[in-house]
Amino acid sequence: MALPTSNLPLLTGLATAILATVIAATLSLAAAAMVRRWHHVQFDRWIESLRRSYALTPAALLEGKHSAQRLARLRPLASSRLELLLEPLLVECVSSPALTAVLDELCLELGLIDVWQRRILRQFGRVSFREALSNPDGPLHFSPRLHFLLRARSARNLGLLCHRTSWPILVQALNDPHPDVQQVALRSLAALRQPQSFPALLDRMNKAVTENHAGLSLHSLKAAMARFPLSQAPQLLPALRHPQPRIRAAAAEILLEMAKCEPAGMQALGEYKSAFDRELATLACDPDPEVGDIVAELIAYLGLLEPSSFAGQGFQDQTSYDQLELAF
């Protein structure tokens, strides 16, 4: 059906207006992206120049040059500015324990540890409008819905610094209303590996199975607990006896991963050998086939049991029996 010719100029004008609007919007977005990129480049250069000015480089920190003068110059700066200067260095802590120790002491002296701990507890200090403008993340302070980003960053920083006395606050963060904060707190606790925090993770693992607790998955909890030293393994004994097979299997997996990560530390189980012999001998004939398979692999790896430990036990799972036969 042909359109009336009298409508063609109107349609042409409408199409031209739409095209012009689209082109203008595209150019505006491109210009905004270029300005934002330029701003970030300039900001990164400014931060880098400040770091050099305050001698906040890995080499200068490790050499300990002018540490007293450095502290005197840094103390007047706002915490938001200090974070900008120090956070790029925190990432390097993963590969430099010596730098971690220096930065931990510096952050403690400057009050940043206290700031991060209070943020995790949702106690936010006041940030002036001027400070917010000088910080790309400044607007986050004025939006309660985005405070979870600051809490997560604070939990991450404490983990990077391996600030061990912060473990109770990180345990509290496992109950944070935002799942991202929970995950970051869990990773930080795994980095700290404080023995006192292990029971809290074990409790969360039990809840993840029995109560279908939202936030932290069973997989992430097992991975975090497996990073703890093998000396914490005796705390898994109640889980190995739990009536829920998924918890028994998870505890056996954690014990196996602990041993794989710390093969020289198997001596830590020496004084508990009789207890683990008894538990694993029982679990080897567990009615749940998954538990039996995991325990068979664990027994083969640790070599905790003697073949005589299975005399008269009987096996309900043929696969587990075959694996134990190969182990011994």
N, C-alpha and C positions, 0 to 999 in steps of 0.2 A: 504494500500500500504506500503510495507516494505521499510525501508531506506537502502541504500547501507551500507554494513558493514564498508567500508572505511571511512565513515563520522562519525561513532560512537565515535571514540576518540576525534574528533574535537568538537562534540556536548557535550560530557562528560566534556571536559575541559572548554567549554563555560559555562555550567551549574554550574560547580564548582566555576568558577570565579565570576559569578553572586551571588551565595550563599555566597561566602566569602565577597563580597562587601556589601551585605545586612547585614551580621553579624557584619562586621566592622562598618557600619553606625549606626546600633542599639546600639552597645557598646559605640560608640562615643557620641551618644545622651544621653545615660544613664549616662556616665561619666560627660558630660556637665551639666546635671540636678543635679547630686550629688554635683558637684563643686559649682553650683549656689546656691543650697540649703545651703551648708556649708557657703558660702559667706554671705548669708542673715542672717543665725544664728549668725555668728560672728559680722556682722554689727549691728544686733539688740542688742547684748550684749554690744557692744561698745557704742551705743547710750544710753542704760540703765545706763551704768557706768558714762557717761557724765552727764546725768540727775541727778544722785545722787551727783556727784561732784559739780555741779552748784546749788544744792538744788532746782531742778525743779521737785518737786513732789507735788501732790495736798495738802498733809498735810503741807509741808514747805511753800507753797505759801499762804495757808489760814492763817497760823500762822504769816506770815509776818516777819519771822526771817531773819535778815541780808539782808533786801531788798536793801539797798544802796550798800552794798558790792557786792551783786549779780549783780546789774546793772553795777557796775564798771567792773566786770569780763566778763560780757556778751557783753558789747559794742564793744570790739575789734573784735568779731567774725563776719564773713561774714554772709550776710542775708540768704544764702543757708544753712549754718550750724545752724543758729538760727531756721530756719523753721524745720529742722530735730529734734531739741530738743523740740520745742513747739507744733508741730502739733499733736503728740499723746495725749497731754493734752487737745487740743481743743475739741476732741470727748466727753470728760467728761463734757464739759460745758452744754450739753443738760440737765443733771440731777443735775447741781449745779450752781445756779445763782450767788452764792458768788464767786465761782472759775471763773465764766465768767467775773465778774467785775475786779478781780485781773489780769487775763490774758489780758483783753482788755487794761488796763492801761500799763501793761508790754510791750505788742506788740506796743502800741503807742510810748512809751519811746524809744524802740529799733528801731523804724522806719519801722517795718514790715507792719503796716497798710498802710503806704505810698507806700511801695513796691507792695502790693497786689492791691491797687487802680490803680497804674500806669500800672500794668500788664493787668488789665481788660480793660484799655484804649489802650492796645497794645503798651505800652511804656516799653520795656524790657531793664533792665540794663545789663551791661557786666558781664559775668561770666568767670573767668579764667579756663584754661584747668585743672589746679590742683584742683580747687573747683569742677569741673564737675566730676573728677575721684573719689572724696571723697563722692559723692552723687549719689545714685542709679538712681535718676531722672535727673542727671546733663546733659546727652546728649540731653534732651528735649530742653535745651536752644539753642542748635546749629541746631535745625530742625524747621524752621518756620511752617511747616505743622503740627507739634505736639504742637505748642504753645497754641492751644486751651485747652490742658490738664492743663497747668499752669494757664490759665485764669479761667477755671472752678474751679480749686482748690482754687484760690484766692477768687472767689465769694463765694465759700462754707465757707472758713475761716471767712470772714466778717459776714456771716449769723450766724455761730456758736457763734461768739463773740457778736452778736447782736449790731454791731457797727452802731448806728442809723444814724450818720452823713454821712455814706457811701451810703445812699439810692439813691442820684442822679446818682452816678456811676453805681449802680446796675440797675437802670432804663435804663441807656444807654446800659447796657449789654443785655437787652432784644432784642436789634437789632444786637447782635453779629452775624457774618457770620456763626458761628457753632451752630447748634441746642442744643448740649449738654450744652454749656455755657448759652444759653437762659434759659434752664430748671433749671439749678443750680441757676442762678440769680433770677428766679421767686420764687424758694423755699426760698432763702435768704430774699427776700422782704416780703414773707409771715411770716418769722420768726421775722423780724424787726417790721412789722405792723405799719410803719410810715404813718400817715394820708395823708401826702403830696404825697405819691407814689400811693395812691388809684386811682386818676383820670387817671394816666398812664395805670394802669391795666384795668380800665374800657374801655379806648380807645382801648387797644389791644383786649379786648373781642369783642368789636363792629367790629373791623377789621377781627377777626377770623371768624365772621359770614358773614359779608357783602362782604369782599374781599377775603375770603378763605385764610387768611394770613398764610403762612407756618411757621413752627418752633414751635410755642406754640399752643397746642390744646385747644379747648373750655373747655374741661373737666379739664385740669390742671389749666387754668385761674380761673375757678369757684372755684376750691378747694383752690387756693391761696387767693382769695378775701374773701372767707367764713371765713378765719382765722382772719380777721380784726375785731376790736371791733364793737359792734352794734351801737356805736355812729357815725360810717361812713355810716350807712344805708341811711340817706337822700340823699347821693350822687347817690343812685341807682334810685331815682325818674325819671330822664330823660330816663333811660333805661326801666323803667316800662311803659313809654309812647311811646316807640320806635315803628315805623310802622312794623319792622321785628319781627314776633312772636317768633322766636328762642331767640332773645335778651330779649324780655319781659319774656319769660320762664326762661332764665338764671338768670335774675335779681331777679325774685321771688324765685328761688332755693337758690341763695346766701343769700337773706334776711332770708329765713327759716333756713339755716344752721348757720348763725350768731346767731339767736335767740336760737338755740339748744345748741350751744357752750357757750353761755353766758346768761343763763336763768335769772339770777339776774339782768342782764343789760337791761331788757325790759323797765325800767324806762327811758332809754336814748331816747326812741321814744315818750315820753310823750308830749313834746312840738310840735312834728310833727304829733300828732295823727290825727288831722283833715285832713292833707294832705294824710296820708296813708289810712285813712278811705275812702276817695274819690277815690284814685287810685285803691285800692283793690276791692272796690265795683264795679268799672268799669271793672276790669280784671276778676272778678268772672263770668261775662257773656261774656267773650272774645270769638270771633268766632273760635279761635284755641282751640280744646279740651285739648291739653297738658297744655296750659297756664291756662285754667280754673281749671284743676285738681290740679295743683301745688298751685294755689292761694287759692283753697278751703282748702287744707291741711295747708297752711300758716295761713289762717284766723282762723282755728280751733286751731292751736297751740298758736298763739299770743293773740287771743281774742280781737283784736283791734276794731272789728265792733259790733255794736248793730244790732239785727234783723231788727229794723226799717230802717236801712241803705239801705235795699234791697227793700223797698216799692216802687212799681211801676217800678222797674228796669227790671223785666222779666229775664228769663234765657234761653240762646240758647243751653245750654248743660245740659241734664237731670242729668248726673252723678254729675256734679258740684253742682246742686241744691240739690240732695240727700245728698251729703257730708255736705253741709251747714246746711241742716235740722238736721243732727246728731250733728253737732257742737253746735247748739243752742237749 
